C-alpha cells in the first residue's frame, strides 16, 4: 500500500477559502462590476466592517497580503526621516525580507517577551531617544507596530493595549496593529480585546483574511479620518491596487456577514487546545501554553527528524546543538481527524 500523505501543521494558510466565500465568488462571477474597489460588494464589506468596529467614519481599504499591507500602511504614515518601532521578533523586523527598509524606512527594534512589547519598555526606549543629544542626526521614531496575536501566538490584554496607547499619546506616536491572525485572537478564551477596542485605541490596524478563511486579502482600517492623505493613490503608487477589487470585497462581505469572521477562528482554537493537551500529556516540552492557534514545541533533533517523516511542521529556531524549536499551527479549516492522526504519531 502507498504511504499515507504527510500531515501538515506548518502554517495557517495552507487551505483555500471558506465555502461561503467560494459559493459567493461563483454566484457573482459573471456580474460586471466597477474596478479598484468601487464595486457594490466592497462598499457593502466596508459598511459591515465599520459596523463591527463601531467606527462609522472609518476608512477601509482592501489589499492582497500581509507584507504588502504593512509596507503600504507604514510608508503612508511615516515621513521620510522616520522609522517604525517594533518588537525584535515582529513580523516587519524578521519575516518580511526588509520590505519596510525597501520602502525607505528603518525598523527600530525594541526588546520583547514572547513577541510582546511592554508599555514600560516602549516608554524607556522613547525616553532614551528623546534625551539623546544626537537624536536630530538619527532616524526618528514615527509610529509603533505591534501584532495581535504576536508572532509567538501570544495576546495583548486590553489593559496592556491601553497602557501602550497612553505611552504612544505622550510621545505623539501613531499605533498600528497587524491583525494577520486576528480571527484567532478574537476566538481565544484568553482574549479580552474586541474589534471595537482596536478601533478605539489604534490609529490604524488591519483585519487579516489570508490566514483567516479568505483566499487572499486584508482589510486596512483607519478608524478616524485624516491620518493618511490619498491612501488610495499611495496604494496605486506601490503597485498594490487590485483592478478586480471585487475579489477582496466579496470575501470580506461574506466574512462579516452574520458574524462569520468571529466564528471561523473557533475551530483553530479548539484544535490547538486539543493538540496542546496531548503534547503535554505525552511529555513534550512546550515553550509556553499558547492561547491561540500557534504551538511552539522544543524537540530533540532526533525526535524532530523522526516526526518529519510523517508530519510537516515549521522550523522556528535552534535552541542548542541538540534541540530545535518548532511550530505546529492549526487553522479555521483544520480537521479533527488530522489532529487525532498527529496525536497518534506523537
C-alpha positions in Angstrom: 0.0 0.0 0.0 1.2 3.5 -0.7 2.5 5.6 2.3 -0.2 7.9 3.6 0.3 11.6 2.7 2.2 13.6 5.3 0.2 15.6 7.7 0.9 19.3 7.6 0.6 21.7 10.5 3.2 24.1 9.2 1.1 27.2 9.0 -2.5 28.5 8.9 -2.8 29.5 5.3 -2.4 26.2 3.5 -6.1 25.6 2.8 -8.2 27.6 0.3 -11.2 29.5 1.4 -14.3 29.1 3.5 -17.1 27.5 1.5 -19.4 30.6 1.9 -16.7 32.7 0.1 -16.3 30.2 -2.7 -20.0 30.0 -3.2 -20.4 33.8 -3.4 -17.5 34.1 -5.8 -19.1 31.6 -8.1 -22.6 33.2 -7.8 -21.2 36.7 -8.7 -18.6 35.5 -11.3 -20.3 36.8 -14.4 -21.6 40.1 -13.0 -19.9 43.3 -14.3 -18.7 45.4 -11.5 -16.5 48.6 -11.4 -12.8 48.1 -10.7 -10.4 49.2 -8.0 -12.8 48.6 -5.0 -15.7 50.7 -6.3 -17.9 47.7 -6.7 -21.0 47.2 -4.6 -19.5 44.2 -2.7 -16.5 46.2 -1.5 -18.9 49.0 -0.4 -21.0 46.5 1.5 -18.0 45.0 3.1 -16.8 48.4 4.2 -20.1 49.1 5.8 -20.1 45.8 7.6 -16.6 46.4 8.9 -17.5 49.9 10.1 -20.4 48.5 12.0 -18.4 45.6 13.5 -15.7 48.1 14.6 -18.2 50.7 16.0 -16.5 53.2 13.8 -19.0 54.8 11.4 -16.4 57.2 9.9 -13.6 54.6 9.4 -11.8 54.5 6.1 -11.4 50.9 4.9 -9.2 49.6 2.2 -8.5 46.1 0.8 -5.1 44.8 -0.1 -3.9 41.4 -1.1 -1.5 40.2 1.6 0.1 41.0 4.9 3.6 42.1 3.9 2.1 44.3 1.2 -0.3 45.8 3.7 2.4 46.5 6.3 4.6 48.1 3.7 1.9 50.3 2.4 0.5 51.5 5.7 3.8 52.1 7.3 5.2 54.0 4.3 2.0 56.1 4.1 2.1 57.1 7.8 5.9 57.8 8.2 7.8 60.8 7.0 11.0 60.3 5.1 13.2 60.6 8.1 11.1 58.4 10.4 11.2 54.7 11.3 8.8 52.2 12.8 9.2 50.9 16.3 8.6 47.2 16.5 9.4 44.2 18.7 12.7 42.5 17.8 10.6 39.4 16.9 8.0 41.4 15.0 7.0 40.3 11.5 8.2 43.6 9.9 11.5 43.1 11.7 12.2 39.5 10.8 10.0 37.8 8.2 9.3 40.4 5.6 12.7 40.4 3.8 13.3 44.0 4.6 10.1 45.2 2.9 9.9 48.2 5.2 13.5 49.2 4.6 13.0 48.7 0.9 10.4 51.5 1.2 13.0 53.7 2.8 12.1 53.4 6.5 14.1 51.7 9.2 12.6 49.2 11.6 13.6 50.3 15.2 13.7 47.2 17.3 12.6 47.1 21.0 13.2 44.1 23.2 10.1 42.0 23.8 9.0 39.0 25.7 7.4 36.2 23.7 6.6 38.7 21.0 5.1 41.4 23.2 6.4 44.9 23.8 5.6 46.2 27.3 4.5 49.8 27.9 7.5 50.2 30.2 10.0 49.0 27.6 8.4 51.3 25.0 8.5 54.3 27.3 12.1 53.6 28.2 13.1 53.4 24.5 11.3 56.6 23.6 12.6 58.5 26.7 16.2 57.4 25.9 15.8 58.6 22.3 14.3 62.0 23.4 17.3 62.5 25.8 19.9 61.5 23.3 22.0 64.6 22.3 22.5 63.2 18.8 18.8 62.5 18.2 18.5 65.0 15.3 21.1 63.0 13.4 19.2 59.8 13.9 16.1 58.0 12.4 13.1 59.4 14.3 10.6 57.0 15.9 7.5 57.8 13.8 5.0 55.0 14.8 4.6 51.8 16.8 3.9 48.5 15.1 2.6 45.5 17.2 0.5 42.5 16.2 -2.5 40.8 17.7 -1.8 37.9 18.1 2.0 38.3 18.1 4.5 36.2 16.1 4.5 33.8 19.0 0.8 33.5 19.2 0.6 35.5 22.4 -2.0 38.1 23.1 -2.0 41.6 24.3 -4.7 42.1 27.0 -6.9 45.2 26.9 -5.1 46.7 29.9 -1.7 46.2 28.2 -3.0 47.8 25.0 -4.4 50.8 27.0 -1.1 51.3 28.7 0.8 51.1 25.4 -1.7 53.6 23.9 -1.1 56.0 26.8 2.7 55.9 26.1 2.1 56.5 22.4 -0.1 59.5 23.1 2.5 61.0 25.4 5.1 60.8 22.6 2.7 61.6 19.8 3.3 58.2 18.2 0.6 56.6 16.0 -0.3 53.0 17.0 -0.7 50.4 14.2 -1.8 46.8 14.8 -1.1 43.9 12.4 -4.1 41.6 12.6 -3.0 38.9 10.2 -4.4 36.3 12.6 -6.9 38.5 14.3 -9.8 35.9 13.9 -7.8 33.6 16.1 -7.2 36.2 18.8 -10.9 37.1 18.8 -11.9 33.4 19.2 -9.4 32.7 22.1 -10.9 32.2 25.5 -8.0 34.2 26.9 -8.7 37.3 24.8 -10.5 40.4 26.2 -9.8 42.7 23.2 -12.6 43.3 20.8 -12.7 44.9 17.3 -14.3 48.0 18.9 -11.4 48.2 21.4 -8.9 48.1 18.5 -10.9 50.8 16.6 -10.9 52.9 19.8 -7.2 52.5 20.7 -5.5 52.2 17.3 -4.7 54.8 14.7 -4.6 52.1 12.1 -5.0 48.3 12.1 -5.8 45.5 9.6 -8.2 42.6 9.7 -6.5 39.5 8.3 -8.2 37.5 5.7 -5.5 35.4 4.1 -4.9 33.4 7.3 -8.5 33.5 8.4 -10.7 31.9 5.8 -10.2 34.1 2.7 -8.3 33.1 -0.5 -6.4 36.3 -0.2 -6.9 39.7 1.3 -6.5 42.0 4.3 -8.8 44.9 5.3 -7.0 48.1 6.4 -8.9 50.2 8.9 -8.2 53.8 9.7 -10.8 54.3 12.5 -10.7 58.1 12.2 -10.3 60.2 9.1 -7.2 62.3 8.4 -4.3 60.2 9.5 -3.2 59.5 5.9 -4.0 61.6 2.8 -4.6 59.9 -0.5 -4.1 56.4 0.7 -5.9 55.0 -2.4 -3.3 56.8 -4.6 -0.5 55.6 -2.4 -1.6 52.0 -2.8 -1.7 52.5 -6.6 1.8 54.0 -6.5 3.1 50.9 -4.7 1.6 48.7 -7.4 -0.7 47.2 -4.8 -4.1 48.3 -6.1 -6.2 45.4 -7.3 -8.0 46.1 -10.6 -10.6 43.5 -9.7 -11.2 44.9 -6.2 -14.4 42.8 -6.0 -12.1 39.8 -5.3 -11.4 41.1 -1.8 -14.7 42.9 -1.4 -16.8 39.8 -1.9 -14.6 37.8 0.6 -14.8 40.4 3.4 -18.5 41.0 2.7 -19.0 37.3 3.4 -16.6 37.2 6.4 -18.6 40.0 8.0 -22.0 38.7 7.1 -23.8 37.1 10.1 -20.6 37.3 12.2 -18.7 34.7 10.2 -15.3 36.3 11.0 -15.9 35.9 14.7 -16.7 32.2 14.2 -14.0 30.9 11.8 -11.3 31.2 14.4 -13.1 28.9 16.8 -12.2 25.7 15.0 -8.5 26.6 15.1 -8.6 27.3 18.8 -10.4 24.1 19.6 -8.0 22.0 17.6 -5.0 23.8 19.1 -6.3 23.2 22.7 -6.8 19.5 21.9 -3.3 19.2 20.4 -1.6 21.2 23.1 -3.2 19.0 25.8 -2.0 15.8 24.0 1.6 17.3 23.7 1.7 17.9 27.4 0.3 14.5 28.3 2.9 12.9 26.1 5.7 14.8 27.8 6.7 17.2 25.1 8.2 20.5 26.2 6.2 23.5 25.3 7.8 26.9 25.1 4.7 28.2 26.9 1.0 27.4 26.9 -0.3 29.1 23.8 -3.7 31.0 24.0 -4.1 30.9 20.2 -3.5 28.6 17.2 0.3 28.5 17.2 2.0 26.0 19.4 5.8 26.2 20.0 7.5 22.9 21.0 11.1 22.2 21.9 12.1 18.9 20.1 15.2 16.9 20.5 16.8 16.8 17.0 16.5 13.1 16.6 12.8 13.2 17.6 12.2 16.0 15.1 13.8 14.0 12.3 11.6 11.1 13.2 8.4 13.2 13.2 9.4 14.9 10.0 8.9 11.5 8.2 5.2 11.8 8.7 4.5 15.4 9.7 5.3 18.8 8.2 5.9 21.5 10.9 7.5 24.9 10.9 11.1 25.5 11.9 11.3 28.3 14.4 14.9 28.5 15.8 17.7 26.4 17.0 17.7 26.1 20.8 21.1 24.5 21.2 23.2 21.8 19.4 20.7 19.1 20.1 17.3 20.8 20.3 15.1 22.8 17.9 12.1 25.0 18.5 9.3 24.1 16.0 5.8 25.4 15.5 2.5 23.5 15.0 -0.3 25.7 13.6 -3.9 24.9 13.3 -6.4 26.9 11.1 -10.0 27.6 10.5 -10.1 24.5 8.3 -8.1 22.0 10.4 -9.8 18.6 10.5 -10.2 16.9 13.8 -9.2 13.5 12.2 -5.9 15.1 11.2 -5.3 16.2 14.8 -6.1 12.7 16.0 -3.7 11.3 13.5 -1.0 13.7 14.6 -1.6 12.8 18.3 -1.3 9.1 17.5 2.0 9.8 15.7 3.3 11.8 18.7 
